[in-house]
């Protein structure tokens, strides 16, 4: 999108303010508001943010071990807007937004999650491949005042009606997102009370990451505007299930546009390249767990019979495995990684999955035979489990040589510092469960 076209849209829509946004390591939207008339100036100069923004934890403290200018007096970085992400916000009067890339001393910031994904996509392009993705994201709604489920009734999966969505939030979310250019194909009530799911139309991987990032913070704003609390937290309550983030990936030939995962002559209609991609997913499942399940809470999803992964395996149309290959073939041939928590940063989640797939392709990693049974109850011992705690996932990430080579050391240092600080804070926190379990008898 060209500047003149954007300026025309700004004038016609009477936009007077623009939010310049970028994702931090958590995937939280950080931003500044500028007068719309300063857009051209901002495109040239960018906006300064403290580098330490990248290492602010959920308790509003700084993870000092994460770098980000700590040794240089807490320096600034520069955020430069990416014009093609311009969109007028339907839910905020006279306001637009643009997603930015961050820079340090004139070079791409080594911690920028968008930049991390961009580097990996360039590796695919060097192989003559273009990555496509689609998000499948779950979330839960609660009443802000009472804390109760927006819909407390059981057995409402695949229902859309005024009984389970009295404020019409799904229609509000759908239409807002479509106006923003987010190609949602459907929304529905999911399995647990007050849980909903959104599915996207396939597009190139960076655009999908931008759309997923946008969806998450826009939906939270829409919920707040309607007296609701919306969360992508992995498992918000004891008496409900978890929120997953299934990521569908395919690869196209850059010249022909053909889906290179599809091969009518291959076993089960799959190409060898698709099998290698899956091999990479399994080989790095432990190492990339911290990116896909980035909080202590995320790991409460990984239990048997939850439709979340437990063992590292792949299969066809099998919802008990880590990587699923749905039955569709042709242009719809794809790999579904089912491990990510809805709380994951979409840029880092996609970057990790694509990085693992790249290693699988380049080193022809054989994924073995597909699992054709409910592997939650497999007693053969042939499948390794995922890490079940964030601390174990951090250790696995540190030990994964390939991921440590493909991601910048600055990004890994910042990410690991934040996650280790989270673990340290949790270690000394006393939960309600502990008090209820022990205080009476001990």
C-alpha positions as CSV (number, residue, x, y, z in Angstrom):
1,X,0.0,0.0,0.0
2,X,1.4,3.4,-1.0
3,X,1.5,6.4,1.2
4,X,-0.7,8.5,-1.1
5,X,-3.4,5.8,-1.0
6,X,-3.2,5.7,2.8
7,X,-3.4,9.4,3.1
8,X,-6.5,9.4,1.0
9,X,-8.1,6.7,3.2
10,X,-7.2,8.8,6.3
11,X,-8.9,11.8,4.9
12,X,-12.0,10.0,3.8
13,X,-12.4,8.2,7.1
14,X,-11.6,11.3,9.1
15,X,-8.8,9.5,10.9
16,X,-7.0,11.8,13.3
17,X,-4.9,9.3,15.3
18,X,-2.7,6.3,14.4
19,X,-1.4,3.6,16.7
20,X,2.1,2.4,15.9
21,X,2.3,-1.1,17.2
22,X,4.9,-3.9,17.6
23,X,4.9,-7.3,19.4
24,X,7.2,-7.8,22.4
25,X,8.6,-11.2,23.3
26,X,5.4,-12.3,25.0
27,X,3.4,-11.2,22.0
28,X,1.8,-8.3,23.9
29,X,1.0,-5.3,21.7
30,X,3.2,-2.3,22.6
31,X,2.4,1.0,20.9
32,X,2.4,4.7,20.8
33,X,-0.4,7.0,19.5
34,X,0.6,9.7,16.9
35,X,-1.5,12.4,15.3
36,X,-2.4,11.2,11.8
37,X,-0.8,14.3,10.3
38,X,2.6,13.1,11.5
39,X,2.5,9.9,9.5
40,X,4.9,10.9,6.8
41,X,7.3,12.3,9.4
42,X,7.1,9.1,11.4
43,X,7.7,6.9,8.4
44,X,11.0,8.8,8.0
45,X,12.1,9.1,11.6
46,X,10.4,6.2,13.3
47,X,9.4,6.2,17.0
48,X,11.9,5.6,19.8
49,X,11.1,3.0,22.5
50,X,13.3,1.9,25.4
51,X,15.0,-1.4,24.4
52,X,14.1,-2.7,27.8
53,X,10.4,-2.9,26.6
54,X,11.3,-6.4,25.3
55,X,12.3,-7.7,28.7
56,X,9.4,-6.4,30.9
57,X,7.8,-9.4,32.6
58,X,4.1,-9.8,33.6
59,X,4.9,-8.4,37.1
60,X,6.1,-5.1,35.5
61,X,9.7,-5.8,36.4
62,X,12.7,-6.0,34.1
63,X,14.5,-9.3,33.5
64,X,17.9,-7.8,33.7
65,X,19.8,-10.9,32.4
66,X,18.0,-10.4,29.1
67,X,20.3,-7.7,27.9
68,X,18.4,-5.0,25.8
69,X,20.6,-2.1,26.6
70,X,21.3,-2.8,30.2
71,X,25.0,-2.6,29.7
72,X,24.8,0.7,27.8
73,X,22.6,2.8,30.0
74,X,19.3,1.4,28.8
75,X,19.4,2.7,25.3
76,X,16.6,3.3,22.8
77,X,15.5,1.4,19.8
78,X,13.6,2.7,16.8
79,X,10.2,1.4,15.5
80,X,9.6,2.0,11.8
81,X,6.0,1.5,10.6
82,X,5.4,-1.1,7.8
83,X,2.9,0.6,5.5
84,X,1.3,-2.6,4.2
85,X,-0.1,-3.3,7.7
86,X,-2.1,0.0,7.7
87,X,-5.7,-0.6,8.7
88,X,-8.5,1.7,10.1
89,X,-9.8,0.3,13.4
90,X,-13.5,-0.2,13.2
91,X,-13.9,-0.4,17.0
92,X,-11.9,2.8,17.9
93,X,-13.3,6.1,16.4
94,X,-11.1,8.0,14.0
95,X,-8.2,5.7,14.7
96,X,-5.9,3.6,12.5
97,X,-3.0,1.3,13.2
98,X,0.3,0.3,11.6
99,X,2.5,-2.6,12.8
100,X,6.2,-1.6,13.0
101,X,9.6,-3.4,12.7
102,X,12.2,-2.4,15.3
103,X,15.7,-1.3,14.6
104,X,18.9,-0.8,16.7
105,X,21.5,1.6,15.4
106,X,20.0,1.4,11.9
107,X,19.9,-2.4,11.7
108,X,17.0,-4.8,12.4
109,X,16.7,-5.4,16.1
110,X,18.0,-8.9,16.9
111,X,15.1,-9.4,19.4
112,X,12.3,-8.3,17.1
113,X,9.9,-11.4,16.9
114,X,8.8,-10.2,13.4
115,X,12.4,-10.1,12.4
116,X,13.0,-13.6,13.7
117,X,10.2,-14.9,11.5
118,X,11.3,-12.9,8.5
119,X,14.9,-14.4,8.6
120,X,13.5,-18.0,8.6
121,X,11.1,-17.2,5.8
122,X,14.1,-15.9,3.8
123,X,15.8,-19.3,4.4
124,X,12.8,-21.0,2.7
125,X,12.8,-18.5,-0.2
126,X,16.4,-19.4,-0.8
127,X,15.3,-23.0,-1.3
128,X,12.6,-21.8,-3.7
129,X,9.8,-22.3,-1.2
130,X,7.1,-20.0,0.2
131,X,5.5,-20.8,3.6
132,X,1.8,-20.5,4.0
133,X,-0.1,-20.8,7.3
134,X,-3.5,-20.7,9.0
135,X,-4.3,-20.1,12.6
136,X,-6.9,-22.0,14.6
137,X,-7.1,-20.2,18.0
138,X,-9.2,-20.8,21.1
139,X,-10.1,-18.3,23.8
140,X,-12.5,-18.0,26.7
141,X,-14.9,-15.2,27.8
142,X,-15.8,-14.2,31.3
143,X,-18.0,-11.6,32.9
144,X,-15.7,-8.8,34.1
145,X,-17.7,-8.0,37.2
146,X,-18.5,-11.5,38.5
147,X,-15.7,-13.6,36.9
148,X,-18.2,-16.2,35.8
149,X,-18.2,-17.8,32.4
150,X,-19.8,-15.8,29.7
151,X,-21.7,-19.0,28.9
152,X,-21.8,-21.4,31.8
153,X,-23.9,-24.1,30.1
154,X,-22.2,-27.4,29.3
155,X,-22.4,-29.3,25.9
156,X,-22.6,-26.2,23.7
157,X,-19.8,-27.2,21.3
158,X,-20.5,-26.1,17.7
159,X,-23.4,-23.9,18.7
160,X,-24.0,-20.2,17.8
161,X,-27.1,-18.6,19.1
162,X,-28.2,-15.9,21.5
163,X,-28.4,-18.3,24.5
164,X,-24.7,-18.9,24.5
165,X,-23.7,-15.5,23.0
166,X,-26.2,-13.1,24.4
167,X,-24.2,-10.0,23.4
168,X,-23.6,-11.2,19.9
169,X,-19.8,-11.1,20.5
170,X,-18.9,-13.6,17.8
171,X,-20.7,-11.4,15.2
172,X,-19.0,-8.3,16.6
173,X,-15.6,-10.0,16.5
174,X,-16.2,-11.4,13.0
175,X,-17.3,-8.1,11.4
176,X,-14.6,-6.1,13.1
177,X,-11.9,-8.5,11.9
178,X,-13.2,-8.6,8.4
179,X,-13.2,-4.8,8.3
180,X,-9.6,-4.9,9.4
181,X,-8.7,-7.3,6.6
182,X,-8.4,-10.4,8.7
183,X,-9.7,-13.3,6.6
184,X,-11.7,-15.2,9.2
185,X,-13.6,-18.2,7.8
186,X,-15.7,-19.1,10.9
187,X,-16.2,-18.8,14.6
188,X,-17.9,-21.2,16.9
189,X,-18.4,-22.2,20.5
190,X,-15.8,-24.8,21.5
191,X,-16.0,-27.7,23.9
192,X,-15.8,-26.0,27.3
193,X,-18.3,-23.5,28.7
194,X,-17.5,-20.0,27.6
195,X,-14.9,-21.2,25.1
196,X,-14.8,-20.1,21.5
197,X,-12.6,-20.8,18.5
198,X,-11.7,-18.9,15.3
199,X,-10.3,-20.3,12.1
200,X,-8.5,-18.3,9.3
201,X,-8.2,-18.5,5.6
202,X,-4.7,-19.6,4.4
203,X,-2.3,-16.8,3.5
204,X,1.5,-16.3,3.6
205,X,3.1,-17.0,7.0
206,X,4.1,-13.4,7.8
207,X,0.7,-12.1,7.0
208,X,-0.9,-14.8,9.1
209,X,1.4,-13.9,12.1
210,X,0.4,-10.2,11.7
211,X,-3.3,-11.2,11.5
212,X,-3.1,-13.4,14.6
213,X,-1.2,-10.8,16.6
214,X,-3.9,-8.2,15.6
215,X,-6.8,-10.6,16.4
216,X,-5.6,-11.2,19.9
217,X,-5.3,-7.7,21.1
218,X,-8.3,-6.4,19.1
219,X,-10.5,-9.1,20.6
220,X,-9.4,-8.2,24.2
221,X,-10.4,-4.6,23.4
222,X,-13.8,-5.6,22.1
223,X,-14.5,-7.7,25.1
224,X,-13.5,-4.9,27.5
225,X,-15.8,-2.5,25.6
226,X,-18.7,-5.0,26.3
227,X,-18.0,-5.6,30.0
228,X,-16.3,-8.9,29.4
229,X,-12.8,-10.4,30.0
230,X,-11.4,-12.4,27.2
231,X,-8.3,-14.5,27.7
232,X,-6.0,-16.7,25.6
233,X,-4.5,-18.1,28.8
234,X,-3.6,-21.8,28.5
235,X,-5.9,-23.1,31.2
236,X,-7.8,-20.3,33.0
237,X,-9.8,-22.3,35.5
238,X,-9.5,-25.6,37.4
239,X,-13.0,-26.7,36.2
240,X,-12.5,-26.1,32.5
241,X,-10.2,-27.1,29.7
242,X,-7.4,-25.4,27.9
243,X,-7.0,-23.0,25.0
244,X,-5.0,-24.3,22.1
245,X,-3.4,-22.7,19.1
246,X,-3.3,-25.1,16.2
247,X,-1.0,-23.9,13.4
248,X,-1.5,-25.3,9.9
249,X,1.5,-25.1,7.5
250,X,2.0,-25.8,3.8
251,X,4.8,-24.9,1.4
252,X,4.5,-23.7,-2.2
253,X,7.0,-23.7,-5.0
254,X,7.9,-20.1,-5.6
255,X,7.9,-20.4,-9.3
256,X,4.9,-22.6,-10.0
257,X,2.8,-21.9,-6.9
258,X,2.2,-25.7,-6.4
259,X,1.8,-27.1,-2.9
260,X,5.0,-29.1,-2.6
261,X,3.5,-31.2,0.3
262,X,1.1,-32.8,-2.2
263,X,2.2,-35.8,-4.2
264,X,-0.5,-38.0,-5.7
265,X,2.1,-40.7,-6.3
266,X,3.5,-40.6,-2.8
267,X,2.5,-42.7,0.2
268,X,-0.9,-41.4,1.5
269,X,-0.6,-38.6,-1.1
270,X,2.3,-37.0,0.8
271,X,5.6,-35.8,-0.7
272,X,8.9,-36.8,0.8
273,X,9.4,-33.1,1.5
274,X,6.3,-33.1,3.7
275,X,7.5,-36.1,5.6
276,X,10.9,-34.4,6.2
277,X,9.1,-31.3,7.4
278,X,7.2,-33.5,9.9
279,X,10.5,-35.2,10.9
280,X,11.8,-31.8,11.9
281,X,8.8,-31.1,14.0
282,X,9.3,-34.2,16.0
283,X,13.0,-33.8,16.3
284,X,12.6,-30.3,17.8
285,X,9.4,-30.8,19.6
286,X,11.1,-30.5,23.0
287,X,13.4,-27.7,22.0
288,X,10.6,-25.5,20.7
289,X,8.2,-26.2,23.5
290,X,9.1,-23.0,25.4
291,X,8.1,-21.0,22.3
292,X,4.9,-22.8,21.7
293,X,3.9,-23.1,25.4
294,X,5.5,-20.1,26.9
295,X,4.0,-19.9,30.4
296,X,3.9,-22.0,33.5
297,X,0.2,-22.3,33.0
298,X,0.6,-23.5,29.4
299,X,1.7,-27.0,30.6
300,X,-1.6,-27.7,32.4
301,X,-3.0,-28.4,29.0
302,X,-0.7,-31.3,28.4
303,X,-2.8,-34.1,29.9
304,X,-4.2,-37.4,28.4
305,X,-7.6,-37.3,26.7
306,X,-7.4,-33.5,26.4
307,X,-7.0,-33.3,22.6
308,X,-3.7,-31.5,23.4
309,X,-0.4,-33.3,22.7
310,X,1.1,-35.5,25.3
311,X,3.4,-37.8,23.3
312,X,5.6,-36.7,20.4
313,X,4.2,-38.5,17.4
314,X,2.5,-37.8,14.1
315,X,-0.5,-39.2,12.3
316,X,-3.2,-38.7,9.8
317,X,-6.6,-37.4,10.9
318,X,-5.7,-38.2,14.5
319,X,-6.3,-35.6,17.2
320,X,-4.2,-37.4,19.8
321,X,-0.9,-36.7,18.1
322,X,1.6,-33.8,18.1
323,X,1.5,-33.3,14.4
324,X,-1.7,-34.1,12.5
325,X,-2.0,-34.4,8.7
326,X,-5.7,-33.8,7.8
327,X,-7.2,-35.9,5.0
328,X,-7.4,-33.1,2.4
329,X,-5.0,-33.3,-0.4
330,X,-4.2,-31.1,-3.5
331,X,-3.8,-27.4,-2.6
332,X,-5.1,-28.2,1.0
333,X,-2.3,-30.7,1.8
334,X,-0.8,-29.4,5.1
335,X,0.7,-30.2,8.5
336,X,-1.1,-29.2,11.6
337,X,1.1,-28.7,14.7
338,X,-1.2,-29.0,17.7
339,X,1.2,-28.2,20.5
340,X,1.0,-24.4,20.8
341,X,-0.9,-22.7,23.6
342,X,-3.2,-19.8,22.7
343,X,-1.0,-17.6,24.8
344,X,2.0,-18.1,22.4
345,X,3.5,-15.2,20.5
346,X,2.4,-16.0,17.0
347,X,5.6,-14.7,15.4
348,X,7.8,-16.9,17.6
349,X,5.5,-19.9,17.4
350,X,5.5,-19.8,13.6
351,X,9.2,-19.1,13.5
352,X,9.9,-22.1,15.7
353,X,7.7,-24.5,13.7
354,X,9.1,-23.3,10.4
355,X,12.7,-23.5,11.8
356,X,12.1,-27.1,12.8
357,X,10.6,-27.9,9.5
358,X,13.6,-26.3,7.7
359,X,16.0,-28.6,9.6
360,X,13.8,-31.6,8.7
361,X,13.9,-30.7,5.0
362,X,17.6,-29.8,4.8
363,X,18.7,-32.9,6.7
364,X,16.0,-35.2,5.4
365,X,14.8,-36.2,8.9
366,X,12.6,-39.3,8.7
367,X,9.5,-39.0,11.0
368,X,8.9,-42.7,11.1
369,X,5.5,-44.3,10.7
370,X,2.3,-42.5,11.5
371,X,0.4,-43.3,14.7
372,X,-3.0,-44.8,13.7
373,X,-4.4,-45.2,17.2
374,X,-5.3,-43.2,20.3
375,X,-1.7,-42.7,21.6
376,X,-2.9,-41.3,24.9
377,X,-3.3,-44.9,26.0
378,X,-0.5,-46.5,24.0
379,X,1.5,-48.7,26.4
380,X,4.3,-49.7,24.0
381,X,6.7,-47.0,25.3
382,X,7.7,-46.0,21.7
383,X,6.6,-42.4,22.1
384,X,8.5,-39.8,24.1
385,X,6.4,-37.3,26.1
386,X,6.6,-33.5,25.8
387,X,8.1,-31.4,28.6
388,X,5.4,-31.0,31.2
389,X,6.9,-28.0,33.0
390,X,8.2,-24.7,31.7
391,X,11.6,-25.2,33.4
392,X,12.1,-28.5,31.5
393,X,11.1,-26.7,28.2
394,X,13.7,-24.0,28.9
395,X,16.4,-26.7,29.5
396,X,15.4,-28.4,26.2
397,X,15.6,-25.1,24.3
398,X,19.1,-24.4,25.7
399,X,20.1,-27.9,24.6
400,X,18.7,-27.7,21.0
401,X,21.8,-26.8,18.9
402,X,19.9,-26.0,15.7
403,X,17.4,-23.6,17.4
404,X,20.3,-21.9,19.1
405,X,21.9,-21.4,15.7
406,X,18.9,-20.2,13.8
407,X,17.6,-17.8,16.5
408,X,19.7,-14.8,17.4
409,X,21.6,-15.1,20.7
410,X,20.0,-11.8,21.8
411,X,16.5,-13.1,21.3
412,X,17.2,-16.3,23.1
413,X,18.9,-14.4,26.0
414,X,15.8,-12.1,26.4
415,X,13.3,-14.9,26.1
416,X,15.1,-17.3,28.5
417,X,15.7,-14.5,31.0
418,X,11.9,-13.7,31.1
419,X,11.0,-17.3,31.4
420,X,13.5,-18.1,34.1
421,X,12.3,-15.1,36.0
422,X,8.7,-16.3,35.7
423,X,9.8,-19.7,37.1
424,X,11.7,-18.0,40.0
425,X,8.6,-15.9,41.0
426,X,6.3,-18.9,40.8
427,X,8.6,-21.0,43.0
428,X,8.1,-18.7,46.0
429,X,4.4,-18.0,45.4
430,X,1.8,-19.8,47.5
431,X,-1.2,-21.0,45.6
432,X,-4.8,-21.4,46.9
433,X,-4.4,-25.2,46.3
434,X,-1.6,-25.4,48.7
435,X,-3.4,-23.5,51.4
436,X,-6.6,-25.6,51.0
437,X,-4.6,-28.8,50.9
438,X,-2.3,-28.3,53.9
439,X,-3.3,-25.6,56.2
440,X,-6.0,-27.4,58.2
441,X,-4.0,-30.6,58.9
442,X,-0.5,-29.2,59.2
